[in-house]
Amino acid sequence: MANRTKVTHPHAVTELCEEGGRLYANALRTGRVARADVESAPCLVELALLLPDPDDADWLHPVPPSVALAQRLHPIELEITERRRRSVELADAFEPFLALSAQTVTTDHSITILEGGARINAALNLATSQCRTEMLTIQPSDDRFSEHSLVQGLERDRPLIERGVRIRTLYQHTARYSPEKLGYVAQLANGKAEYRTIDEVVERLIVCDETVAFIPARDDQQVALELRHPGLVRYLIKVFEFMWARAVPLSAGAPYETAAGGITDIQHSIAKLLVEGHVDEAIARRLGMNVRTCRAHIAKLAAILGSGSRAQLGYLIAESGLLKQE
């Protein structure tokens, strides 16, 4: 007898290969099939579609399709019944808690946590699409304002202006030296959009129609809070208006021009933070510039005031009366 190669032919309970289907159909027509012919489709035996002939071991008889189907369905139906029983038990177990929750939890969703850039952008897009009167934004300076950010911002803000929505945006003074932001402003500034800059801003903020506000909840900008509590939104609007009144219109020229005594406005802001005890990195972050630029301004301050050390510089700033010139 020639050696036969054993065929590895695994199947799920709902699968039947093409060869198995052909052999099973032939067995139903003829009433039996040779065991040797079935070696190429062991799934027929695995699925109990063929049974041995009690009188001749070389032959197999087909199981009627209705019987085979019932055998296959029985364990599935048992599993479905068990899962239904468990789902009813779970529902019964949680029913008293659901009733309690309905009595005590409000559904106003006044604070929603948004995780991930996609979800944050989706919420912003929805809020801006529903905005009808005014949108307020505070945008700290950073190095992430790319061409993609420009396109994304234009796609979000241009429809607002076309609907007659007023936009007011606060940047830090350093934005005046960003070609990307200047290009963005140039495409939108047409009377309905106003832009101002200030030496320091608190954090990012977007407010739509005095009804919804967005603020970051993590430094990496991957978690944000959507606020719809009227009291919180009103408070954030007051913060914005306080800063807006002290900001310089972007069209008014650079605020870094040298004032009396040779001190620029930005150096004046740095002087205030130095006296408060902030380190270079913190000052740079708050004023929206890199640390190297910040240190260059500090060096100019030291040269103007004749300081030979960091400690002496703080003393000379305080003694010079510079901070009283506000």
FIBA-329911 format. One record per residue: x, y, z of N, C-alpha, C, CB in turn. Coordinates in steps of 0.2 Angstrom, whole numbers, plus 5000, padded with zeros to 4 digits. Glycine has a CB too. Example, Ala and Ser with C-alpha at 12.3 -4.5 7.8 and 13.67 -1.06 7.14 Angstrom:
// FIBA-329911
506649725039506249785039506649845039505749785045;506449895035506849955036506450005039507049975029;
This chain:
// FIBA-329911
500449945000500050005000500450065000499550005006;500350114996500750174995500650215002500550214989;501150255003501150295009500650355008501850325012;500250375012499750435011500050485016499050415013;500050545013500250605017499650635021500450665013;499750635028499150665032499050735031499350645040;498450755030498250825028498050855035497650825023;498350915036498150955042497551005039498750995045;496950995042496451035039495951065044496050985034;496151105048495751135054495151175051496151175059;494651165055493951205053493651225060493551165049;493351285059492851305064492151265063492751385064;491751265068491151225067490651255062490751225074;490751315060490351345054490651335047490151415056;491251305047491651305040491651235037492351325042;491651235031491651175027492051185021490951135026;492551155019492951175014492651145007493651135014;492851175002492551154995492551084994492951194990;493151044995493250974994492750934999493950954995;492750965005492250925010491550935007492350955017;491350995005490651005002490550954996490551075000;490950944992490850904986490850834988491450914981;491250804993491150744995490550724999491750725000;490350775003489750765007489150765003489650825012;489050804998488550804993488550734989488550864988;489150714987489150644983488950594988489850634981;489150594994488950544999488150545000489250545006;487850605000487150605001486750574995486850675002;487050584989486750554983486850484982487050594977;487450454984487550384983487450344990488250374981;487350374995487250345002487850325005486850275000;488450325002489050315006489650345002489150235007;490250345006490850365002491450325005490950445004;491950315001492550275003492950315008492950254997;493150285014493550315019494150345016493750265025;494450315011495150335008495050405005495350285003;494450415002494250474998494250535003493650464994;494050515009493950575014494550595017493450545019;495050565016495750585019495950665017496250545018;495650685011495850745009495350805012495750755001;494850775016494450825019494250795026493750835015;494650795031494550775037493950805041495150765041;493850865038493250905042492650875042493250975038;492550825037491850795037491750745043491850745030;492350715045492250675051492250715057492850625051;492750775057492750815063492050845064493250875062;491750865059491050895060490450845061490950945054;490650785061490150725062489650725056489850735068;489950745050489450735044489450665041489650785039;489950625043490050555040490150515046490650555035;489850455046489950405052490150335049489250395056;490550305052490850235050490250185048491350205055;490350145043489850095041490050035046489950065034;489550015050489649965055489849895052489049955059;489649885046489849825043490449825038489249805038;490749885037491349885032491749945034491149885025;492249935037492649995040492950035034493249965044;492950015028493250055022492750105020493450005017;492150105022491650155020491350195026491050115017;491050255024490750295028490050315026491150365029;489550325030488950345028488750415030488350305032;488450455026488250525028487750535033488050565021;487850585037487250595042486850645039487650635049;486150635039485650685036485850755038484950665038;485750805033485850875035485450905041485750915029;484850885041484450905047484750885053483750885046;484950825054485250795060485950835062485350725060;486350845056486950875057486850945059487350875051;486450975056486251045058486051055065485751085053;485651015067485351015074485951005079484850965076;486450955077486950945082487451005082487450885079;487551045077487951105077487651155080488051125069;486951165080486551225083486451215090485951235080;486451155093486351145100486751175104486351065101;487451165104487851205108487851285108488651185107;487751305102487651375101487051405104487651395093;486451365104485851385107485951385114485351345105;486351335117486451335124486851395126486851265126;487351415122487751475124487351535124488351475119;486951545119486451605119486051605125486051605112;485751545126485251545132485651565139484951475133;486251545139486651555145486851635145487351515145;487051655140487251735140486551775141487451745133;486051755139485451795140485251785148484851765136;485351735151485251725158485751775162485351655160;486351775159486851815163486651885162487551795160;486451905156486251975155485652005159486151985147;485251955160484651975164484851975172484051915164;485351935174485551945181485952005182486051885182;486352025177486752085177486252145177487252095171;485752145173485252205173484952205180484752195167;484752155183484452155189484852175195484152075191;485552155194486052185199486152255199486652145198;486152285193486252355192485652405193486652375186;485052365192484352405192484352455198483852365192;484452435204484352485210484852545209484452455216;485452535206485952585206485752635200486652555204;485452605195485252645189484652695192485052605183;484252665196483652705198483952765203483152665202;484452745207484752795212485152845208485252765216;485452835202485852875198485352925195486252845193;484752905192484252945189484052995194483752905186;484052985200483753035205484253085207483552995211;484953065207485453115210485853145205485853075215;485953115199486453145194486053185189486853085191;486353245188486053295183486353275176486153365184;486053295171486253275164486453335160485753235160;486653395163486853455160487553445157486753515164;487953405159488653395156489053455156488553365149;489053495162489353555162490053555161489153595169;490353505163491153495162491253425159491453495169;491553425153491653365149492453355148491253365142;492753305150493453285148493453265141493753235154;493953295137494053275130494753245130493953335125;494853185128495553155128495653135120495553085132;496253165118496553145112496353205107496253085109;496853215102496753275098496153265093497353275093;495953205091495453195087494753215090495353125084;494653195097494053215100494053285102494053165107;494653315104494653385105494453425099495353405108;494753415093494553445087493853435085495053425081;493553375086492853365084492453405088492753295085;492553415095492153455099492253535098492353445107;492853555096492953625094492553635087493653635093;492653595083492253605076491553605077492453545071;491253565081490553565083490353635086490353505087;490753655091490553715094490653775090491053725100;491153775086491253835081490653835075491953835078;490453775073489953775068489253795071489853705066;489253795077488553815080488653895083488353775086;489253925083489353985085488954035081490154005086;488654085084488254135080488454205081487554125081;488754225086488854295088489554315088488454315094;489954275093490654295094491054235097490654355099;491654235095492154185097492754225100492354135092;492954205106493554235110494054185110493354265117;494654195109495254145109495854175112495354115102;496154145116496854155118497354105116496854165126;497854125112498354075109499054095111498254075102;499354055116500054065118500454055112500254025124;501054085112501554075107501854005108502054135106;502053975103502453905103502653895097501953845106;503053835096503353815090502953765086504053785091;502353755088501953705085501453735080501553665090;501453805078501053835073501353815066500953905075;501153755064501453735057500953755052501553655057;501153735046500653745040500053705041501053725033;500053645044499453605045499053645050499653535048;499353675055498953715060498553775057499353735066;498953805052498653865048498053845044499253895044;498153785040497553765036496953745041497753705032;497153715046496553685051496253745054496853645056;496653795056496353855059495853895054496853905061;496153905047495753935042495053905041496153945036;495153835040494553795039494053805044494753725038;494253815051493753825056493553895057494153805063;493953945055493754015057493454045051494354055059;493654035045493354065039492554065039493654045033;492254005040491554005040491254045045491353925040;491554055051491254095056491254165053491754095062;491754195050491754265048491254265042492454285045;491154225038490654225033489954225035490754165028;489854195041489254195044489154265048489054135049;489654305049489554365052489754365060488854395052;490054305062490254305069490954345070490454225070;490954375075491554415077492054375081491354475082;492654385079493254345082493754395085493554295077;493854375091494354415095494954365097494054465100;495554375095496054335097496654375101496354295091;496854345106497454365110498054325109497354375117;498654355106499254315106499754355110499554325098;500354315111500854355115501254395110501354295118;501654445112501954495108502454455103502454535112;502654395105503154355101502854335094503454295104;502154335094501754315088501954365082501054305089;502154425084502254475079502854455074502354545082;503254405077503854385073503754315070504454395077;503154295070502954225067502654235060502554185072;503054225055502754225048502054185047503254205043;502054125050501454085050500854125053501554015053;500954145059500354185062500154245058500554195069;500654285056500554345052500154325046501154385051;500354275043499954255037499254235038500354195033;499154195044498554175046498054235047498554135052;498354285051497954345052497754385046498354395057;498254385041498154425035497554405031498754425031;497454335032496954305028496254315031497054235027;496254335038495554335041495454405044495554285047;495854445044495754515047495354555042496454545050;494754565044494354605039493754645043494054565034;493954665049493454705053493054655057492954735048;492854595055492554555060493054515064492054505056;493654515062494154475066494654525069494554425062;494754525075495254575078495754535082494854625083;496454565081496954525085497354575089497454495079;497554555095497954595099498454555102497554635105;499054585105499554545108499654575115500254545104;499954535119500154555126500754515128499554545131;501054545133501754515135501654445138502154555140;501154435142500954365145500254345144501154375153;500154285143499454255143499454205148499254235136;498854185150498754135155498854065152498054135159;498454045148498453975144497953985138498153925149;497853935134497453935129496753935131497553865125;496253965127495553975129495153985123495454035134;494653955122494153965117493453975120494153915111;493054025118492454035121491954055115492354095126;491454015114490954025109490254045112490853965105;490054105109489354135111489254135119488854095108;489754145123489654145130489254085133489254215132;489254035129488953975131489453915133488453955126;489953905129490453855130491153875129490253795124;491553845133492253865133492653805133492453915140;493253805131493753755130494453775133493853725123;494653735138495353755141495753685141495253785148;496453695141496853635141496853605149497553645139;496853535149496953505156497653475157496353455156;498053475151498753445152499153485147498653375150;499853485149500253525146500453505138500953525149;500353435137500453415130499853425126500553335131;499353455128498753475124498353415121498953515118;498453365125498053305123497453285127498553245123;497353335132496753325136496453395137496853295143;495853405136495553475137494853465140495453505130;494653525143493953525146493453565142494053555154;492953535141492353575138491953595144491953535133;491853665144491453695150490853725148491953745154;490253705151489653735149489253765155489153685145;489653765161489353795167489353865166489753775173;488753905166488653975165489154015169487953995166;489253995176489654035180490354035178489554015187;490653975176491353965174491453995167491453885173;490953995163491054025156491054105157490454015151;490654135162490654205163491354225166490054225167;491554185170492254205174492754205168492354155179;492854155164493354155159493254215154493354085155;492654235153492554295148492854355152491854305147;492754365158493054415162493754415162492754415169;494054355162494854355162495054375155495054285163;494654355150494854375143494754455142494454345138;494254485145494154555144494654595148493454575146;494854565153495354605157496054605153495554565164;496254545150496854545146496754585140497054475145;496154585137496054615130496154695131495354605128;495954715137495954795138496654815139495554815144;497154775140497854785142498254765136498054755148;497954735131498354715125498454765120498054655122;498954755115499054805110498854775103499854815109;498454815099498154795093498754775088497754845089;498654715085499254695081499454745075499054625077;498954785073499054835068499454895071498454855065;499554895077499854965080500554965080499554965087;500954915077501654915077501954875082501854985077;502554865082502954825087502954855094503654805085;502754815099502754845106503454835109502254805110;503954815105504654805108505054865107504954745105;504754925105505154985104505455005110504755035100;506055035109506455055115506155115119507155075114;505955105125505655165129506255205132505155135134;505955255136506455295140506955255144506155355144;507555275144508055235148508355175144507755215154;508155165137508455115133508155045135509155105134;507555045139507254975141506654965136507054975148;506654905133506054895128505454865133506254845123;504854865130504354835134504454765136503654845129;504754725131504854655133505354645139505054615127;505854695139506354695144506054715150506954735142;505554755150505154785156504754725159504654845154;504454685155504054625157504554575160503654595151;505154565157505654515160505854545167506254515155;505954605167506254635174505754625179506354715173;505054625178504554615183504554545185503854625180;504654495180504754425182505354405186504654385176;505954445184506554435187506454445195507154475184;506154505196506154535203505654485207505854605203;505154455204504754405207505054335208504154395203;505654335206506054275207506054215202505854245214;505754225196505654175191506354155188505154195186;506454095186507054075183506954085175507254005184;507554085171507554095164506954055161508154085161;506953995162506553945158505753965159506653875160;505653985166504954005167504754065164504854005175;505254115164505054185161504954175153505654235162;505454135150505354115143504654085141505954075140;504454035145503854005144503254055145503753945149;503254095150502754145151502654195146502754175158;503254215143503254265138503254245131503854315139;503254175130503154145123503754155119502554175120;504354145122504954145118505454095120505354215119;505954075116506454025118506854055124506853995112;507254005127507654025133508254065131507853965137;508554055125509054095122508954165121509354065116;508354175118508154245117508054285124507454245113;507754245128507554275135508254295138507154225139;508754255138509354265141509754325138509854205141;509654335131509954395128509654455130509854385120;508954455131508654515134508854525141507854505134;508954475145509254485152509954515152509254415156;510354495147511054515147510954595145511454485141;510554615140510454685139510254725145509954695133;509754695149509554735155510154745159509054695158;510554685160511154695165511654745162511454625165;511754755156512154795153511954875154512254785145;511254885153510954945154511054975161510254945151;510854925166510854945173511554935176510354905176;512054915172512754905175512754855180512954965178;512454795179512454745184512954695182511754705184;513354665188513854615187513654545189514454635191;513054535191512754475193512054465193513054455200;511754405193511054405193510754435200510854325193;511054415205510754445212510754525211511154415218;511354555209511354625209510854655204512054645207;510754615198510254635193509554645196510254595187;509354605200508654605204508654665208508554545208;509254675212509254735216509254805212509854735221;509654805207509654865203508954885200510154865198;508654825197507954835195507454875200507654775192;507454845206507054875211507254945213507154825217;507954955213508155025215508055075209508855025217;508055055203508055105197507355135197508255065191;506855105200506155135199505855115192506255215199;506255065188505955045182505255015182506454995179;505154985187504454945188503954995190504554895193;504055055192503555105193503355145187503855155199;503655135182503555165176502955135172504155175171;502455125175501855085171501255125171501655025175;
